[in-house]
Amino acid sequence: MPEPRTPWPHAPTHQLSGRGTYFVTASTYQKAHHFRGAARLRVLQRGLLTVAKEYGWQLEAWAVFPNHYHFIAHSPIEADNASTLSDMLSILHVKTAEWINKLDKSRGRQVWHNFRETKLTHQRSYLARLNYVHQNAVKHGLVLVANQYPWCSAAWFERTASVAKVKSIYCFKTDRVAIPDEFDANADW
C-alpha cells in the first residue's frame, strides 16, 4: 500500500468545500516587493476589489502590501461552496503578474507564490482577525493609525460602520492570532 502523500508546506491544501467566511493571505514569490509604490499598490488593491465583486465575494476587511495581502470575505451567497476563491485569485494573480512584468520589463517572471485560506467558524476568531487585517499596516510599522494606510479597509470601515461596531472590533486582541505573517515592511508607498 503506498504511503499517503504529504502536502508540500509551500502549497497548502485548499479546503473550500463549504460556504462561509474566509481569512486569506497571499504572497509574492520569495516575498519580493513587486508592488512597491503608490501606483502599484493602487492597481493591486483595485484588482482585488474588482475580482471579489465579479466573483460575488463580499469583502469585510483587506490590507494590500508590496509583497503580500490579507483579506476576510464571505463566499458568494448563491454558491454551494467556496471553490470560486481559487479561480478568483488566479485571475487576480495572472493579471497583476502580467501587468507588473510588463512594467518592469521582466517577461515570464514568477510574481505570485500561493495563497493560504482559513475558514472562520468562531465569532471571536472572526472578530479578532477583522481587527488584525484592519491593523496590519500598524503591525508592520508603516503607519501609527490604521486608517492612515490607503491600501487597507480601515478608513472605509470607520466611515461605513457604526461607532459602536468600530470600537467593539478594535478592542479584540490580535496578539494571540496565529497568522503566518513574516513579511518585512516597506515604507515606500
ZIFENPE-V83058 format. One record per residue. N is the residue number from 1. PHI is phi in whole degrees, -180 to 180 (* if undefined). OMEGA is omega in degrees with one decimal (none if undefined). BURIAL is b if it has 9 or more other ideal C-beta (glycine too) atoms within 8 Angstrom, else e. Layout:
BEGIN
n: [N:N]
phi: [PHI:PHI]
omega: [OMEGA:OMEGA]
burial: [BURIAL:BURIAL]
END
This chain:
BEGIN
n: [1:2:3:4:5:6:7:8:9:10:11:12:13:14:15:16:17:18:19:20:21:22:23:24:25:26:27:28:29:30:31:32:33:34:35:36:37:38:39:40:41:42:43:44:45:46:47:48:49:50:51:52:53:54:55:56:57:58:59:60:61:62:63:64:65:66:67:68:69:70:71:72:73:74:75:76:77:78:79:80:81:82:83:84:85:86:87:88:89:90:91:92:93:94:95:96:97:98:99:100:101:102:103:104:105:106:107:108:109:110:111:112:113:114:115:116:117:118:119:120:121:122:123:124:125:126:127:128:129:130:131:132:133:134:135:136:137:138:139:140:141:142:143:144:145:146:147:148:149:150:151:152:153:154:155:156:157:158:159:160:161:162:163:164:165:166:167:168:169:170:171:172:173:174:175:176:177:178:179:180:181:182:183:184:185:186:187:188:189]
phi: [*:-69:-71:-60:-71:-86:-66:-69:-65:-93:-133:-63:-69:-92:-103:-118:-78:-120:-66:158:-108:-125:-101:-127:-128:-130:-130:-74:-63:57:57:-69:-87:-68:-108:-74:98:-59:-64:-71:-64:-61:-65:-64:-63:-61:-62:-61:-64:-69:-68:-60:-65:-62:-93:80:-86:-95:-75:-105:-157:-154:-150:-117:-131:-61:-132:-169:-150:-130:-156:-122:-150:-94:-65:-57:-62:-81:-90:-79:-148:-109:-64:-70:-59:-61:-64:-60:-72:-64:-62:-58:-70:-64:-66:-71:-66:-61:-64:-70:-69:-65:-61:-90:53:-128:-54:82:-66:-75:-104:-101:-97:-169:-134:-129:-126:-133:-78:-93:-117:-116:-58:-63:-65:-60:-68:-65:-72:-58:-63:-57:-66:-59:-93:-63:-66:-69:-56:-83:76:-86:-144:-87:-128:-55:-69:-84:-88:-70:-109:-144:-88:-58:-64:-60:-59:-67:-77:-101:-91:-68:-58:-63:-66:-59:-60:-63:-70:-69:-81:-70:-72:-114:-68:-101:-74:-88:-127:-65:-146:-94:-102:-79:-80:-133:-76:-83:-136]
omega: [-178.9:178.3:178.3:-178.8:177.7:179.8:176.9:-173.7:-179.8:176.6:-174.3:174.1:-178.3:-178.0:-172.7:-175.3:-177.3:173.2:176.9:180.0:-174.5:169.0:-174.7:172.3:174.3:-175.6:171.2:179.5:-177.9:177.7:179.5:-177.5:-179.1:-174.0:178.0:179.0:-174.9:-176.5:-178.5:177.1:178.7:179.9:180.0:178.3:179.1:177.9:178.7:-179.3:-178.9:-177.9:177.2:179.3:-179.1:-178.9:175.4:176.9:-179.1:-179.7:175.9:-178.5:176.8:175.4:-175.3:-177.6:-177.6:-177.4:176.7:171.8:174.9:167.7:172.1:-177.8:174.7:178.0:-178.1:-177.7:-175.0:-177.6:177.6:-176.5:-177.4:-174.1:179.4:179.1:179.6:179.4:-179.6:-178.3:175.4:177.2:179.3:-175.8:178.8:-176.7:-179.5:176.9:178.2:-178.5:-176.1:178.6:175.6:179.4:-177.9:-177.1:-179.0:-175.9:175.5:-179.8:174.7:-177.6:-175.5:179.1:-177.8:174.0:179.1:179.4:174.9:174.5:-177.7:-174.9:179.2:-175.1:-178.2:178.3:178.1:-177.2:177.1:179.1:173.1:179.0:179.9:-178.7:179.0:-174.1:-171.8:177.6:175.5:178.6:-179.0:176.1:-178.1:178.8:176.4:-179.4:-172.1:-176.0:176.8:-179.3:-172.0:-174.2:172.1:-173.0:-173.5:-179.0:177.3:-179.7:-179.1:177.9:-169.9:-179.6:176.8:178.7:-179.8:179.9:178.3:-179.9:-178.1:-178.1:180.0:176.7:-178.3:179.9:-179.8:-176.1:179.0:179.2:-178.2:-179.7:174.9:-176.9:-179.2:-179.2:177.0:-178.8:175.8:-176.8:-179.4:176.4:none]
burial: [e:e:e:e:e:e:e:e:e:e:e:e:e:e:e:b:e:e:b:b:b:b:b:b:b:b:b:b:b:e:b:e:b:b:b:b:b:e:e:b:b:b:b:b:b:e:b:b:b:e:b:b:e:e:b:b:b:e:b:b:b:b:b:b:b:b:b:b:b:b:b:b:b:b:b:b:e:e:b:e:b:b:b:b:b:b:b:b:b:e:b:b:b:e:b:b:b:e:b:b:b:e:e:e:e:e:e:e:e:e:b:b:b:b:b:b:b:e:b:b:e:e:e:e:b:b:b:b:b:b:b:b:b:b:b:b:b:b:b:b:e:b:e:e:e:b:e:b:b:b:b:b:b:b:b:e:b:b:e:e:b:e:e:e:e:b:e:b:b:b:e:b:e:b:e:e:b:e:b:e:b:e:b:e:e:b:e:e:b]
END
